[in-house]
Amino acid sequence: TNHLHFYIVYVFFSIIQVLSLGADVLPEYKLQTPRINKFTILHYSPFKAVWDWLILLLVIYTAIFTPYSAAFLLNDREEQKRRECGYSCSPLNVVDLIVDIMFIIDILINFRTTYVNQNEEVVSDPAKIAIHYFKGWFLIDMVAAIPFDLLIFGSGSDETTTLIGLLKTARLLRLVRVARKLDRYSEYGAAVLMLLMCIFALIAHWLACIWYAIGNVERPYLTDKIGWLDSLGQQIGKRYNDSDSSSGPSIKDKYVTALYFTFSSLTSVGFGNVSPNTNSEKIFSICVMLIGSLMYASIFGNVSAIIQRLYSGTARYHMQMLRVKEFIRFHQIPNPLRQRLEEYFQHAWTYTNGIDMNM
């Protein structure tokens, strides 16, 4: 319980720090030529751009697999297999270690990367860069780079394993930094639509991991065995047997069913073949419905704005064309000149897109 309280307090202060940080979408000031010290990296250099995209891919990997690992680490059977097998025999553990190393390298690179201060000047002094980074994203990046998996194999306590699994979810705070960097692409409608779809799928994945964790933790304490995992075992013919730890549905069946439930709940479809039965499952389902309603409002609001922006140019064209026709009708301009006026307007619009070139 003390560990859980520590985790909640830590996440609370981390979120406060993230929300207090300034936006990363700032002018890059590429025309400035600051004095560059040795091993200093310009924040707009090609190397930094490629590195940021690489870190973005690693953060996406972390956002997908960290909740999955944290949820399934609560499974005693899977954890026992991991301890008997060792650290290096699991490909997922090796990939996580590589990701941790890349995050540590990213911290070192951020200590040598220039930034733009409040006076709109490019700062290249290493001491000022370090102070600026310490006041900003250092704590979050440092937590995201801690190899929690190595700590798991050094302790045999289930409580410690659960705590470390929860601490790994703190890496998801890096998504806020990624979201702020992606904000510069918000002017592209197709990119925003794709981003909204990915966010929807990612949240459904997170909720599926939580849904599985609730059923898995609660199942041993249920006397009537009415949880969704027991119902799933009865439906697919893989019932749980308390004397056999390998009984019950496979991990694939559990994850696919959990993801199916969260998608159907978020989209307000709710077929009912996977339903909450216990109080904990019902409370979680209520939270999923609330999240789904908020996501609906956000997604449809953004989609409406994107569609309106896509057709704003066409609407302005038809409005200006209507004004030209009203001008022709009011002044009773004869047919040859009327056609020339309309053709001139269409020709000018193709070049200027309605922009006044005399401004």
C-alpha positions in Angstrom: 0.0 0.0 0.0 2.8 2.4 0.8 4.4 1.6 -2.6 1.1 2.4 -4.3 0.8 5.7 -2.5 4.4 6.6 -3.5 3.6 5.8 -7.1 0.4 8.0 -7.1 2.2 10.9 -5.5 5.1 10.6 -8.0 2.8 10.5 -11.0 0.8 13.5 -9.6 3.9 15.7 -9.3 5.2 14.5 -12.7 2.0 15.5 -14.4 2.1 18.9 -12.7 5.7 19.3 -14.0 4.7 18.3 -17.5 1.7 20.8 -17.6 3.9 23.6 -16.3 6.5 23.2 -19.1 6.4 25.6 -22.0 5.4 24.6 -25.5 8.1 23.0 -27.7 6.6 24.5 -30.9 8.9 27.5 -31.2 10.6 29.3 -34.1 13.8 27.6 -34.9 15.7 30.7 -35.9 17.8 29.0 -38.5 19.2 32.3 -39.8 21.0 32.9 -36.6 24.7 31.8 -36.5 25.5 31.2 -32.8 28.9 30.3 -31.6 28.9 26.5 -31.4 31.1 24.8 -28.8 32.6 21.4 -29.4 30.1 18.6 -29.4 27.2 21.0 -29.3 24.3 20.1 -31.5 22.0 22.7 -33.2 18.3 22.0 -32.4 17.5 22.4 -36.1 20.3 20.3 -37.5 19.6 17.3 -39.8 21.1 14.9 -37.2 18.7 16.2 -34.5 15.7 15.9 -36.8 16.6 12.2 -37.6 17.3 11.5 -33.9 13.9 13.0 -32.8 12.1 10.8 -35.3 14.0 7.8 -34.0 13.1 8.7 -30.4 9.5 9.2 -31.5 9.3 5.6 -32.8 10.8 4.3 -29.6 8.2 6.3 -27.6 5.5 4.8 -29.7 6.9 1.3 -29.0 7.0 2.2 -25.3 3.4 3.4 -25.4 2.3 0.1 -26.9 4.3 -2.5 -25.0 4.8 -0.8 -21.6 1.1 -1.1 -20.6 1.0 -4.6 -22.0 4.0 -5.7 -19.9 2.8 -3.9 -16.8 -0.6 -5.6 -17.0 0.7 -9.1 -17.8 3.4 -8.9 -15.1 0.6 -9.2 -12.6 0.1 -12.7 -13.9 1.9 -15.1 -11.6 2.3 -17.8 -14.2 3.9 -15.5 -16.8 6.2 -14.0 -14.1 7.3 -17.4 -13.0 8.2 -18.3 -16.6 10.2 -15.1 -16.9 12.2 -15.8 -13.8 13.0 -19.4 -14.8 14.0 -18.4 -18.3 16.2 -15.5 -17.4 16.6 -12.0 -18.8 18.3 -12.5 -22.1 16.1 -15.3 -23.4 13.1 -13.0 -23.9 13.3 -10.9 -27.0 11.0 -8.3 -25.4 13.4 -7.9 -22.5 16.3 -7.4 -25.0 14.4 -4.8 -27.0 13.4 -3.0 -23.8 17.0 -2.8 -22.7 18.0 -1.3 -26.1 15.2 1.2 -25.7 16.5 2.2 -22.3 20.0 2.6 -23.7 18.7 4.8 -26.5 16.8 7.0 -23.9 20.0 7.4 -21.9 21.8 8.5 -25.1 18.9 10.9 -25.7 19.5 12.5 -22.3 23.2 13.0 -23.1 22.2 14.6 -26.5 19.7 16.9 -24.8 22.5 18.2 -22.6 24.4 19.3 -25.7 21.5 20.6 -27.8 20.9 24.3 -28.3 17.6 26.0 -27.5 15.8 29.3 -28.0 15.5 31.4 -24.8 12.8 34.0 -23.9 14.7 36.7 -25.7 14.4 34.7 -29.0 18.1 34.0 -29.0 19.8 30.6 -29.8 21.7 29.5 -26.6 24.7 27.4 -27.2 26.5 27.7 -23.9 26.8 24.2 -22.3 26.1 25.4 -18.8 23.0 27.3 -19.7 21.8 24.3 -21.8 22.2 22.0 -18.8 20.4 24.3 -16.5 17.5 24.7 -19.0 17.3 20.9 -19.4 17.4 20.3 -15.6 14.5 22.7 -15.1 12.5 21.1 -18.0 12.3 17.5 -19.1 15.3 16.0 -17.3 13.3 14.3 -14.5 10.8 12.7 -16.9 13.4 11.6 -19.4 15.5 10.1 -16.5 12.6 8.1 -15.2 11.8 6.9 -18.7 15.4 5.6 -19.1 15.6 3.6 -15.8 15.8 -0.1 -16.7 13.1 -1.4 -14.4 13.2 -4.8 -16.0 16.7 -5.4 -14.5 15.3 -4.6 -11.1 12.5 -7.2 -11.5 14.9 -10.0 -11.8 16.8 -8.9 -8.7 13.8 -9.3 -6.4 11.4 -12.1 -5.9 8.7 -10.2 -4.1 5.3 -10.0 -6.0 4.7 -6.6 -4.4 8.0 -5.3 -5.8 7.2 -6.8 -9.2 3.8 -5.0 -9.2 5.4 -1.7 -8.1 8.0 -1.9 -10.8 5.3 -2.7 -13.4 3.4 0.4 -12.3 6.5 2.5 -12.4 7.2 1.5 -16.0 3.9 3.2 -17.0 5.5 6.5 -16.0 7.4 6.3 -19.3 4.1 7.3 -21.0 4.6 10.9 -19.8 7.1 11.2 -22.7 4.0 11.1 -25.0 3.2 14.7 -23.8 6.5 15.9 -25.2 5.9 14.0 -28.4 2.4 15.5 -28.7 3.7 19.0 -28.4 6.3 18.4 -31.1 3.6 16.9 -33.4 1.5 20.1 -32.9 3.5 21.8 -35.6 1.8 19.4 -38.2 -1.7 20.3 -37.1 -2.2 22.4 -40.2 -2.3 19.2 -42.3 -5.8 17.8 -42.2 -4.9 14.2 -43.2 -2.1 14.1 -40.6 -4.5 15.2 -37.9 -7.1 12.6 -38.9 -4.5 9.8 -38.9 -3.2 11.1 -35.5 -6.7 11.0 -34.0 -7.2 7.5 -35.2 -3.9 6.4 -33.7 -4.7 8.1 -30.4 -8.1 6.3 -30.3 -6.5 2.9 -30.9 -3.8 3.6 -28.4 -6.2 4.6 -25.6 -8.3 1.4 -26.4 -5.1 -0.6 -26.0 -4.3 1.0 -22.7 -7.9 0.4 -21.4 -7.7 -3.2 -22.6 -4.6 -3.8 -20.5 -6.3 -2.3 -17.5 -9.4 -4.4 -18.1 -7.3 -7.5 -18.2 -5.4 -6.5 -15.1 -8.7 -6.0 -13.1 -10.1 -9.3 -14.1 -6.8 -11.1 -13.4 -6.2 -9.6 -10.0 -9.8 -10.0 -8.9 -10.4 -13.6 -10.1 -8.6 -15.5 -7.3 -10.8 -13.7 -4.7 -14.2 -14.5 -6.4 -16.1 -17.4 -4.8 -18.7 -17.6 -7.6 -16.2 -17.1 -10.5 -18.4 -14.6 -12.3 -15.6 -12.4 -13.6 -15.2 -11.8 -17.3 -12.1 -14.1 -17.5 -14.1 -17.0 -16.2 -17.0 -16.2 -18.6 -14.5 -16.1 -21.4 -13.1 -19.5 -20.4 -16.6 -21.0 -20.5 -17.4 -19.5 -23.9 -14.3 -20.8 -25.7 -14.1 -24.1 -23.8 -10.9 -23.3 -21.8 -12.1 -23.3 -18.3 -9.9 -22.3 -15.3 -8.7 -25.1 -13.0 -7.3 -23.8 -9.7 -5.1 -26.9 -9.4 -3.6 -26.3 -12.8 -1.9 -23.0 -13.3 -1.6 -23.4 -17.0 -5.4 -23.7 -17.5 -7.7 -21.1 -18.8 -7.7 -19.0 -22.0 -4.4 -18.1 -23.6 -2.8 -14.7 -23.5 -3.8 -14.1 -27.1 -7.5 -14.9 -26.3 -7.4 -12.6 -23.3 -5.9 -9.6 -25.0 -8.0 -9.9 -28.2 -11.2 -10.1 -26.1 -10.1 -7.2 -23.8 -9.3 -5.1 -26.8 -12.7 -6.0 -28.4 -14.5 -5.0 -25.3 -12.8 -1.6 -25.0 -13.3 -0.8 -28.7 -17.0 -1.7 -28.5 -17.4 0.3 -25.3 -15.6 3.4 -26.6 -17.6 3.4 -29.8 -20.9 2.9 -27.9 -21.6 -0.3 -29.8 -21.7 -2.8 -26.9 -22.7 -6.1 -28.4 -23.0 -7.6 -24.9 -21.1 -10.9 -25.5 -18.3 -9.5 -23.3 -19.9 -7.8 -20.3 -18.8 -6.7 -16.8 -20.1 -8.8 -13.9 -18.3 -7.7 -10.8 -18.5 -4.3 -9.1 -14.9 -3.5 -10.1 -15.6 -4.4 -13.7 -18.8 -2.3 -13.8 -17.0 0.8 -12.3 -14.3 0.4 -14.9 -16.9 0.1 -17.6 -18.5 3.4 -16.5 -15.1 5.1 -16.7 -14.6 3.7 -20.2 -18.0 5.1 -21.3 -17.1 8.5 -19.9 -13.8 8.4 -21.7 -15.5 7.3 -24.9 -18.0 10.2 -24.8 -15.2 12.7 -24.3 -13.2 11.1 -27.2 -16.3 11.3 -29.4 -16.7 15.0 -28.7 -13.0 15.7 -29.3 -12.7 13.6 -32.4 -15.9 14.8 -34.1 -15.0 18.4 -33.2 -11.6 18.1 -34.8 -13.0 16.3 -37.8 -15.6 19.0 -38.4 -13.0 21.7 -38.1 -10.7 19.8 -40.6 -13.5 19.3 -43.1 -14.5 23.0 -42.8 -10.9 24.0 -43.4 -10.5 21.7 -46.4 -13.6 23.2 -48.1 -13.0 26.8 -47.0 -11.2 27.6 -50.2 -14.0 26.1 -52.3 -16.6 28.1 -50.4 -14.6 31.3 -50.8 -14.3 30.7 -54.6 -18.1 30.1 -55.0 -18.8 33.2 -52.9 -16.5 35.4 -55.0 -17.9 33.9 -58.2 -21.5 34.7 -57.0 -20.4 38.3 -56.5 -19.0 38.5 -60.0 -22.3 37.2 -61.4 -24.3 39.7 -59.4 -22.1 42.5 -60.6 -22.7 41.3 -64.2 -26.4 41.0 -63.7 -26.7 44.4 -62.0 -24.8 46.3 -64.7 -26.4 44.2 -67.5 -23.1 43.4 -69.1 -23.5 41.8 -72.6 -22.7 38.2 -73.2 -19.2 38.3 -74.8 -17.8 40.6 -72.1 -19.6 38.6 -69.4 -17.8 35.4 -70.5 -14.4 37.2 -70.5 -15.0 38.5 -67.0 -15.9 35.0 -65.7 -12.9 33.5 -67.5 -10.6 36.2 -66.1 -11.8 35.6 -62.6 -11.3 31.8 -62.9 -7.8 32.3 -64.4 -6.8 34.8 -61.6 -8.1 32.5 -58.9 -6.0 29.6 -60.1 -2.9 31.7 -59.7 -3.7 33.6 -56.5 -6.3 31.3 -54.7 -8.2 34.5 -53.7 -5.1 36.3 -52.2 -5.0 40.0 -52.8 -1.7 40.5 -54.5 -1.9 44.3 -54.1 -1.5 44.1 -50.3 
